[in-house]
């Protein structure tokens, strides 16, 4: 028994040593690739356009984690690449690779990894400017909804379009250019933006919940989003309880009718039983 345990232990130690040697010998090759200026420029551009929104322009963190730090790992490049590629389930970090439905190719992810890890060695050699946004045309506010959709359009492009698309068509976030099935779609949308959706890639954006946006800014974004849907805030197409459970209204109607039928049957059976006594 002792000999077998010793053999298993030696095999485990040998595997660990081989893995460490492999990591240490292959990491310099990856680091050398990261010294390519074009690779860093590509990574800086992709980061500014897609990541700075959540993680800050210099990786200082915003609604996402701080990235300008030392990564406690033998192969930090693999750890960062894994996170970008597959996301972090149950957190606001979605998967960004094309194989997982995201927008980035393997080469683009490699460039991002190089740029992010350049902070470990004293900071990236360049910071790509984040996009600026301007209002294309005057937008009419939807009826019965607070907030300025014109201000909301700029705020949306700066904070939401990366995940939800420029016109709410969806990207790595949900499609927003639709009718919101709620009696008060403005309040529903405000709540989701302010508090986020726990266990999903939607973080909380309100300052009250640790985010960067004021309540007025959130209402401006709500007003802008609801300009895409016809007659926002007026018609309820789905009862709120049914929506929360993920069922259409007609399914809940059938459940209610079935419940009534059960009650009627119970009453009839009870009366017949009393008559037979």
N, C-alpha and C positions, 0 to 999 in steps of 0.2 A: 504493500500500500504506500509506504514512504517513498519507494523508488519511483512508482508511477506519479505520485504528486510532484516529486522533484523534476521528472521529465516534463510534465505539463507546465510547471513553473518556468523551466528553461526555455520551452517552446514559446511561451508567452513573452518572456523577456527578449528572446531573439526577434520575434515579430515586431515588438515595440521599437527595438533598436534599428531594425531594417526600415520601419516606417519613418523614424526620425531622420535616418541618413538620407532616405529618399526626399523628405521634405526639405532638408537643408541643402541638398545638391540641386534640387529643381527650383527652389525659390530665387536664386540669383538670376536664372534665365528669365524669369517673369519680371524681376525688378529691372533687369537690363532693358527689356521691352518697354517698360514704363518710362525710361529716360528719353524715349522718342518724343520730340516736341509736338509732332502732329497728333500723336496719340493723346498727349495731355491736352492739347487744344480741343480735340474732339470730345474728350471727357469733360472738359470745362464747359463747353457749349451745351452738351446734353444735360449736365448737372444744373446749369443755370435755367434751362428751359423746362426741366422736369422734376428736379429734386430740391432746388433751393426754396421752393414754395413751402415745403414741410420742414426741411432740415436747416434752413437758413442759408444766406448767400455764402457764408464762410464756414458752413458746417456747424454753427453754434447751437443748432436746435431751434425748433419753432413749435409746430404741432407734431413734429417727428423727433427722433432721437438725435443727440449730439454726435456728429461724425468726425469732427476735428479733434481727434484724441489718439492715444496709443492703443492699439488693439491687442489685448492679451491672448495671443495665439501664435503657435509656431508658424502657421500659414495664414496670416490675416487676409491675404488675397483670396484664398478659398472661402474663408468665412464671409467676407463682404460679397463675393460673387454669388455664393449660395443664397444669401439674403436677398440680393437684387433679383436673382433668377426666379426663386420660388416664393418670395415674400415670407411673412411670418404669420401663420394661421392664427386667427383670433385676435389679431392686432391691426392697427391702421396701416401696416406695411403690406401692400399688395404685391403680387408677382408681376415683374416687368418684362420677362422674356417672352419672345414670340411663341415659344413652345408651350407656354402657360397662358396664352391669350393676351400677353402684353405687347408693347410696341418695339422692344429692343432686340436686336440681333445679338449673337454671341460676341461679335467684334465690338459692338457698341457697349456691351456690358464690360468687356475687357478694358475699354477706354475709360469708362466710369470708375472701375476699380482702381486703375492707375491714378486717376485724378484724386479720388477720395483718400487713397493711402499716401498721397504726396504730403498730406497734412502731418503725417507722422514724422517726417524729416524736416520740419521747420516751416511748413506751409507751401502751398502750391505756387509755382512760378508765375501764375497768372490767374486772374479771376475774370471769367467771361461775364459781360454785363447781362443782367436779367432783362427780359423783354419789358418794354413800356407799352401802355395801352391808351388809346384815345377813343372817344365816342364818335361813331361813324355818323349817326343821325339822331335827331331828337326822338325820344320814345314816349309814347302816351302811357300814362299810368293806368293799370287795370282798375276797374271800378271796385270800390269797397275795400281796397287793400292799402294799408299804410306803407310808407317808404317811397323813395325816389328811384324809379327804374333806370334813370340816366346815370346816377351815381352807382347804382347796382350793377350796371353793365360793365363799368370799369373795374369795380371790385370783383365781379365774377371772373373776368378775364385774368385778373391778377391772382386769384385764389382758388378758383374752381375749375376752370377750363382744362387744366392739365389732366384732371381725372375724368371729368364729365363731358369733355368736348366743347368746342367753341360755341356751338348752338344747342348744347345739352343733349347731343346725340349719343353720348356714352363713349367711354374709352376704356379705362380700367375701373371707372366708376359707373353708377347706374345712369340709365337714360332719363333725362329730366324734361325732355320736350314732349310731354304727354299731359293728358287730363289727370289731375290728382283726385282720386276717388275718396273724397272727404267732404263733410259739410263745410269745414273751414280749411281749405288747402293752404291758406296763408299761415295759419297757426301750426298746422302739421309740418310744413316746410321749415318754418322758423325753429320749431322744436328740434328737428333733425339736425339742422345746421348748428344750432347753439349747443346741443348736448351730444351730438354724434350718435352712432348706433353701436352699442356695446357688442364686441365679438366680431365686428366687421371692419372693413377698411375705411370707414367713415369716422374721422376723429371729431372731437368737440371743438368748435371754432369760437365760441363766445369767451370773452375775457373772464366771465364769472366761472367758467369751467376750465380755465388755463389756456384758452386759445388767444388769438391776436385781434379778434374783431369785437367792436362794440355792438350793443343791441341795435342801435340805429343803423349801423353798417349792415348787419344781418337782415334787417327789414328792407333795406334798399336792394339787397341781393334777392330776397324773396319776391319783391315787386317786379324785378327784372325777369326772374325765372317764370313767374306766372303770366308774363306777357306772351309766352309761347303757347299757352293753353287757352282754348276758347272759353269765355264766360267764367273766369276764375272766381272762386269764393261765392258762387251763386247756387249752383246745382249740386246736390249730393247724389252720386251714382252708386255708392256703396255704404251701407251702415258702418260706422266706425268700428264696432265690435267685430263684424265680419271681416273688415280689412285687417284688423290686428291679428286675426286667426288665419288669414291668408285664404279665406273662402269667398266666392262671389255671393251677391245678395240672394240670388235664387236658391243657392244651396242652403242658406240659412232659413229661407222661407219654407223649403221642404222639411227641414229639421223641425221647425215650429209646427207645421201641419201634422207631422208624424207624432209630435208630443201631444197635440190636442186629441188626435185619434186614440192614442194610448189611454188618455184620461177618460174619454167617452166609453171605451171598451171596458175599462175597470169599473166605471159607474154602472153600466148595463149588467155586467156579470154580478156585481154586488147586489143589485136590485133583484135579479132573478134568483139568486141564492136565498135572499130573504123571503121571496114569495114561495119557494119550495119548502120552507121550514114548516 
